[in-house]
Amino acid sequence: MSDIKTEIRDLDAMTVASALGFGTEPEYEAWDLIKGFAERHGLDLTSGEHRFFGFNNPNPSPGSPNYGYEQWMTIDPDIEVEEPLTRKQIPAGRYAVTRFKGIQNITETWREFVAWFEESGRQPGRGWDQCLEELLTPITLPPEQWEFELYLPVAVGR
């Protein structure tokens, strides 16, 4: 079995502002939308008050360099969210979680994490559950210094 360090954690329900990017590097497009939203609302991206989650949406397709990325920023429920962003209510869920540093390591860490999950005997979560990438460090740092936690949904009770 993989020696990747993991833990099982419950993620509370949350309200998020959601931004979508699409293209060869949609993460940056989605982040730019989140940054603009935060600026317009006077929200500090580095305060620690907000959490930042993202995931492919849609996933890459064979033969195409383009894919989508959805970026979330947790917000207070009373903050107005204007287009092109949307407000979403994310339900609570249970996840397997692992941590790593440096954007250059994301693909390999996902590969190892999924291999660990497949070997663990755990069952995937049901319903809404979404694999997530949470950025833990300020987006203003160089990408090789970013720290992430990856979330894989697991069935409650396992």
N, C-alpha and C positions, 0 to 999 in steps of 0.2 A: 504494500500500500504506500502511496505517496507520503512524504514527510512534511507536506505543506501544513502550516499551522492554521487551524480553523476553530470556530466556536459556533454554537447555536444561539441565536439572539432573536428576540421579538422586537419588531419595528412598530412603533405606535402609528396610529392613523395620523394623517397630516394633510394640510391644505398647501397646494403648490401652484406657482406660476410655471407654466409649461411652454417651452419654445421648441420649434422644429427647424432643423437645418437639413438640407439635401444637397448632395454633390460628392466630390472626391474627398473633401475634408469637412463634413457637415458639423462636426463638433464645434469648430470655431465659429461657424455661422450661428449655431444655437446659443453659444456662449455670448456672442456679441448682442444678440437679442435680450438675453438675461441681464447683461451689463447695462444696456440702455434702459430696460425696465427699472432696474435698481436705482439708476441715476435719476430718472424721472420721479421716483417716489421717495428719494432721499434715503435709500436703504444702503447700509454699508456692507459691502461684500466680504470685508475682512473682520467684522465685529464678532463673529462666532455665534451670532443670533440666528443665522440661517444655515440650512444644510443644502447641499448641492448633489443631486443624483442625476445620472444619465444612462442611456441605453440606446442601442441601435433600433431605429424605427423608420422605415423597414430595414431588415437585414440586407447585407450585400447579396447581389445575385451573380451567379456565374456569368462571366463574359462582360460584366459592366463594372466600371470603376466607381460608379455612383451608388450611394446608399443614404439612408436617413439617420439622424441622431436626434433624440428628444432629450432636452436638458430641463431639469426641475430646480426650482429654488423654493424652499419652504417659506411660507408667508403667513401673517396673521389673517384669519378669515375675513376681516373687514377691509382689507386692501383691495382696491379696484384693479382688475386686470383687463387691459385693453388689447385689441388685435394688433399684431398677429399672434400674440400670446393667448393662452387660455388658462382658466382656473380649473384645477382638478382636486377632487377629494380622493385621497389615496387611503384605502382601508389598511388596518393593521395586518401584520403577517409575521410568520416565523421564517427565519433565513439561516442558512449556513453562511458564515462570514470569514473572509481572510483579508489580510492587509499586505500591501507592498509599496515600494517607493520607485518613482521614475516612470513616466509615460512610456519610455522605451521598453518597459518590462510587462506591459499590460497583456499582450497577446500570449506570451509564455505563461504568465500567472493564470490567465483564464484557462489555458490548456491544462495546467497542473490541477487547478481547482475542480474543473469538470471531471478529470480522471479520478481525483479523490472522491468526489460525490458518487460517481458510478461504482466505485469499489466499496463505498461505505455501507451500502444496503439501505440507505435512507430513501424514502419515497418523495418525489417532487410535490410541491404545493399544488393545490387545486384552486380553480376559480381565477381570480384576477392576477395572481402572483406573477411578478415580472423580475427577471434578472436585472440587477442594478449595479452601477459603479458610483461610489460616493467619493467626491473630492474632499479631502480633509484639510488641505493646506490652502492658503490664499492663491487664487488664480494668477496673482501678480508675480509669483515666484517663477523661475525658469522651469519648463516642463520636466526636466530631469530631477527636480527637487519636489515635484508634486507627490503627495502621499494619498493613496486610495484604499478604500475597503470595497471588496466585491461581495455581492449578495446573491446567493442562489436560494430560491424559495424551497422550503421543505414542508412536508405534511406535519400538521400539529399532532403531537402525541408520539413523535418519533425522535 
